[in-house]
Structures are given as C-alpha cells and as structure tokens.
Amino acid sequence: MIQLIQLPALIKSRAKTHEWHLRKVLGKIFKTCIESQRIRTISALVVIAVAVLAITIPFFNQAFSIDGPLELDYAQRQVDSPLAQDLPNYEYWGVTYDSYFNTQPRFLASYLSLIIRISGAPSEVPIHLSLIIFPLIGGFGMYYLGRRFRVSGLAAALLFLVSPMLMVNAHGEMVDVPGTCLWVAAIAVFIRAVDKRSNWYLGLSALLMLLTTQTYFQGLAVLPLAVAYLVINRQFRFRNFIPVIFAGLFFGAYLLTLHYRYGQIPHFAYRRRYSFILARLRGIFTVLGGTLFFPFVALAGFIVRWTSALIFVGASVITWSWSIVKYDLGEYSFSDMALFSIMLPVGITVAYLIFERFLAGIYSSDKRNSPEGRDTVFLAVWFFGVLSYASFLLPYPAPRYLLPILPPVVLSLLIIWKVIIRSKWLRFSLVTGAIALSLVFSTMLSMMYRDYADNGKLAAEWVIDNYGHTNGVWYNGGFGFGYYLKRYGFNVTPSILSELYVDKKKPLNLAEPQPGDHVVYSVQNGAWVPYPSVMQRLRLENVQYFYNCQLFYMPCAGEDVCWGAALFLPFTIDTRGEPTDELMVWRIDNKPNPLDESQKELYREVGITWIEDIAEK
C-alpha cells in the first residue's frame, strides 16, 4: 500500500531525471552546432581573405592611371593640411585653377595621406597594398548578405570578388571600389542589426554609412536603400532609423562646413557627355552584360524562364541586325560587332528578369508577404535604384560607376539557382564553374588594364630618358602620363580653356612654350588645345609607339571603347595589332608653319577642324 502511494512521486522524479538528461543532450548538440557553425564561418572568412590577396597582390605594382593621380594629389595635400578640401593653384587638363574643388568627399584621400606619411611619398606598392582592406571589407559584407538571403555566403563573396567590375577596378586608386565595399558592409551590418535587434550592430552600421557617404557621393544612396529595407520588412521602430538619421545629419554638417569655408558645395552630378537616354541605357546594359561576370555565366544564370529567353532572343535579333549594318558600313570591326551583340542582350535580359521577379514579389499572392518575396523586392529596389541614378546623374556608364549594382545581381543569381536547381551537386558545380570562368575572364581584363596603366608610365619614362636632360620640355596629356611627368618637374602646356575658368579681371600670367622648346603629346592619355601661338609653330620631330600585349584591348582615345568610360564597349579584342599609345614630340619654331598632316591630326584629335576655330576662341 505504501509503495502504491509513493508510485506517483517516483514516476515524477524519474520524469524529471529523464528531462534533465534530455536537456543536457540537446544542449550538447546545440553547443556542437554553434561551434561547427563558428568553425565554418571562420573557414569561409579565411578563404575570402585568401581570395582577396590572390586577386590583388599580382597587380600591387601597377602604375597610377585614369583619375587615381587626382586622388593622390588630394592625399598629398592632406598630408600637410588634413582638413583641406581643395587644391590651390592646381593644373587639371591644361587649365590652372586658383582653387580646384573636386566633386567627391575626402575620406579616401585622408586614408591615403596616412599611407603617404608612413611610406614617405606616393608609391605604387604601399598605396595598392593599403587599398586591399576595402575588397576584404566588401567580401566579408557579401558573405553575411549571402547568409541573410539564404544562399551560400562564400559563393556570394567569391562571385562578388572575381567579377570583372570589382576585380579590375580593385587595382586602381579611385573611390569606386572603396565606396562600394563600404556600402556593402554598411547594408550587411544594418540588416543584421534590424533582424537581430542589436544596438551594437546599429552603431557599427551608422559608422559604416558615415564612411560610405564620405567616400563618394554615390554612397548617399545607401541611406534611402536602408529605409527601403525597413519599409519593405515593416520594421518601423525609431531605433532602426537612427543610423540613417546620424549619417544624414553628419553629411548635412559636412556640406554646411564646405559652404562656410569655400562658399560653395560640391556638384552631386558629373558633367554629361550626351543626354539621349537610350544611348545611355545602351551603354549601361552593354557594360552589365559584359562585366558583371563572364558573359555566358550571366546568360546561363538569368535565362531560366521562357519570358527571359524570349527577351534575350528578341534583343539579340535587333542587336545583331544593327551591328551587321554597322559592320557593313565599316563603323564596327568584327570583334566589336560580336562583343556588342552578345553583351547588350545579356544586360537587357538580366534587368528584365530582376524586374519580372520584382513584380512577382509584389503581386503574387503566395510571395507577397513571404520573406522570399520581400527579399526579392528589396534586391530589385537596390538594382533599379542604382540603374536610375547612373542613367541621369553620372556622365557615362563606366564599370566602376556601376559597381554598386553588382551585389543585388550576385544575390539574385544565387537565389534563382537555388529555386530552380534542386540538386546541391549541380548547383555547386554551376557556382564553381561561374567563379572559375569569371576569375579567368577578370584576370585577362586586369592584365589589359595593367598594360594600359603601365603604358602611361612607360611613355613618361621614355620622355624623361630622351628629353629629361634638355630644358624647355612641356607635356600635353593627363592621367598617369601627366602625373609622372609632373612629378619629374616638366611643365604643362596651358590650354586655351584657361581663359574660360580664370577670373577675367586678373591677368593669366601663364607661361607657354618658347622657340626651341619641345611639346610631348600622348594620344592615349587625352589632350587639350594649346594657345594658337603654340599650335601654329609646332613641327613634328619624333613619334614613339606603345603596343598592347594582351588579347583584350581598350584604346580609350577618341574612341567609344574604353574601360574607364564605356560609351560603346568597355573593351574590345585586339585583332589589328595597333598601338595602344602614340607619343608625338613637337619642336617649337620661331615662326608659324604651314599646316602639315601632323598638326591637322592634332587638331582632329582635340576636335578642331580649322585653325580659324582656334583664333575665334
């Protein structure tokens, strides 16, 4: 009887014992899973770091080029004046300004000024090694964005890093790669802060947003993008808006400080080279199709429905027809025709499928309120937001200007493959193949870009070796070519545009080449129109050619083929063996000369047909 009375208590005691054992086992399993996830995360981050080193170290001694020297001039200025935002008595493309005021904030210049202080002078190796931190930040940000959007974080990071858009531009000194990588990190940390309700992550995201907006003005788009995430996911707590408000107020204070000190604020839009919107969209879609990934990777990744296949076929028919006509008229080479007819339809197809998924995320009853649907809408807002401001505010569709469009495309591609491909092995094979093909393609384009940059330095060194011992040597050309000659101490040939930018009430007092002096002109690195008194006394004395050593080629002078501008194509295939640069050396005569063919060629290069046009200006 006593045993029967004690039976319920005995059962309860044993149940508690079993529950304790069960909790202990589950706790061990959970702890093991956490440790396993931590190990996988650390391993993935190590792989990303190794990948960053692999794509940057081989190019660490690449010469300065395009707009990189301008950023270095600002950094050199901030070594002595850390808060300076202008360059006094600065020459830019033959025009001397009392105070040159650039259109970008100065965080990158401030960072590079620290490197110059440490290294002692602007040098290729320390500058490029110091910039490795930004692709590393961007790769880590893409890893966490990939995990947040329920795809492989490692695949997202690697596809981002080996994209031609990022990998080629990561070897330069301009603001676009640092700004985009900070943008990615800011959004990744902000989303994690909102989802996890973490005040620490909110503070970190505010700092990253501040750095993004202080790196380049495109970074301002990160603020409405963060708000869009809150609206789409209905996260309306005031604390979630604090990073956006903080970064916005700081940027407003920055503008007020500039206006107080300099009497003006920077221009938020670059000068447009052409205004026809269809021409701009043609360039944008061509760049997207050719430089997001290896083109056939994008083609295979985004033609997953009959509608996208139909769009691709229709765009291909129109583009090939147009290109064949241009080829027959002699306006396109065969390689230009082929590349354009592949890139443009691929870019249009990518944009169409993202738009189609955006509509499905809004109107589809089964996706409208699902996490997947909201994520699709957010990525589409990111994509088309960048596409919109690139169409209206930026001067041309250069791959570096379109870098912020890369992360949503990478994430969309991986999400599409995850949805339509159930086999993990097949999906892994596709991702691995996409990374490998894009890496090879990006490496070839990076070698093309390195040749372009190095040729500017080689041309400057040729001038120094052959004319450095003489007096009165002037140069006409910018980018790396002009930067290295200016560092050596050569004089810049003044442009007639100086009279348009300098106060007419003050005398110009600009020196110009005298009889017996030499003027060195680089076709590849741009040029400007000297004073008529100089132009009419030029006599060609020497010509030096520099050739491309790579499969791909970007002449980038008087052409619509250029990685830095991409008005027509970001690159082409070198089938003609033409020189990448033509260096002309003129001697200044005592008296004006009759126009010879070399002078007429110079006039054509700078857009002037008759000498009377110069006299009128």
FENBELMO-V615103 format. One record per backbone hydrogen bond with DSSP energy under -0.5 kcal/mol. CO is the residue of the C=O (numbers start at 0). NH is the residue of the N-H. Records with the same first field share a line. If there is no record, write none. Layout:
CO->NH + NH
This chain:
0->4
1->5
2->6
3->7
5->9
6->10
7->11
8->12
9->13
10->14
11->15
12->16
13->17
14->18
15->19
16->20
17->21
18->22
19->23
20->24
21->25
22->26
23->27
24->28
25->29
26->30
27->31
28->32
29->33
30->34
31->35
32->36
33->37
34->38
35->39
36->40
37->41
38->42
39->43
40->44
41->45
42->46
43->47
44->48
45->49
46->50
47->51
48->52
49->53
50->54
51->55
52->56
55->58
56->59
58->61
64->67
66->70
67->71
68->72
69->73
70->74
71->75
72->76
73->77
74->78
75->78 + 79
76->79 + 80
80->83
84->101
85->87
86->89 + 99
89->91 + 96
91->94
93->494
94->91 + 96
96->89
97->88
98->100
99->86 + 101
105->109
106->110
107->111
108->112
109->113
110->114
111->115
112->116
113->117
114->118
115->119
120->122
122->126
123->127
124->128
125->129
126->130
128->131
129->132
130->133 + 134
131->135
132->136
133->137
134->138
135->139
136->140
137->141
138->142
139->143
140->144
141->145
142->146
143->147
144->148
145->150
146->149
151->155
152->156
153->157
154->158
155->159
156->160
157->161
158->162
159->162
162->166
163->167 + 168
164->168
165->169
167->170
168->171
173->177
174->178
175->179
176->180
177->181
178->182
179->183
180->184
181->185
182->186
183->187
184->188
185->189
186->190
187->191
188->192
189->193
190->194
191->195
192->196 + 197
196->198
197->201
198->202
199->203
200->204
201->205
202->206
203->207
204->208
205->209
206->210
207->211
208->212
209->213
211->214 + 215
213->106
215->218
216->219
217->220
218->221
219->222 + 223
220->224
221->225
222->226
223->227
224->228
225->229
226->230
227->231
228->232
229->234
230->233
233->235
236->239 + 240
237->240 + 241
238->241
240->244
241->245
242->246
243->247
244->248
245->249
246->250
247->251
248->252
249->253
250->254
251->255
252->256
253->257
254->258
255->259
256->260
257->261 + 262 + 263
258->262
274->276
275->278 + 279
276->280
277->281
278->282
279->283
280->284
281->285
282->286
283->287
284->288
285->289
286->290
287->291
290->164
293->296 + 297
294->298
295->299
296->300
297->301
298->302
301->303
304->308
305->309
306->310
307->311
308->312
309->313
310->314
311->315
312->316
313->317
314->318
315->319
316->320
317->321
318->322
319->323
320->324
321->325
322->326
323->327
324->328
325->330 + 331
326->329
332->336
333->337
334->338
335->339
336->340
337->341
338->341 + 342
339->343
341->345
342->346
343->347
344->348
345->349
346->350
347->351
348->352
349->353
350->354
351->355
352->356
353->357
354->358
355->359
356->360
357->361
358->362
359->363
363->366 + 367
366->369
369->373
370->374
371->375
372->376
373->377
374->378
375->379
376->380
377->381
378->382
379->383
380->384
381->385
382->386
383->387
384->388
385->389
386->390
387->391
388->392 + 393
392->269
394->272
395->397
397->400 + 401
399->402
401->404
402->405
404->408
405->409
406->410
407->411
408->412
409->413
410->414
411->415
412->416
413->417
414->418
415->419
416->420
419->421
421->423
422->426
423->427
424->428
425->429
426->430
427->431
428->432
429->433
430->434
431->435
432->436
433->437
434->438
435->439
436->440
437->441
438->442
439->443
440->444
441->445
442->446
443->447
444->448
445->449
446->450
447->451
448->452
449->453
450->454
451->455
452->456
453->457
454->458
455->459
456->460
457->461
458->462
459->463
460->464
461->465
462->466
463->467
466->469
471->473 + 517
472->490
473->519
474->492
475->521
477->480 + 481
478->482
479->483
480->484
481->485
482->486
483->487
484->488 + 489
490->474
491->493
493->530
494->497
495->498
496->499 + 500
497->500 + 501
502->505
508->510
513->516
516->587
517->473
518->520 + 585
519->475
520->522 + 583
522->525
524->477
527->529
528->495
530->533 + 534
531->535
533->536
534->537
535->592
536->588
538->586
541->584
543->582
545->579 + 580
550->573
552->571
559->561 + 567 + 568
560->555
561->565
562->398
568->561
571->552
572->574
577->547
580->545
581->522 + 583
582->543
583->520 + 585
584->540 + 541
585->518
586->538 + 588
587->515
595->599
596->600
597->601
598->602
599->603
600->604
601->605
602->607
603->606
609->612 + 613
610->613 + 614
611->615
612->616
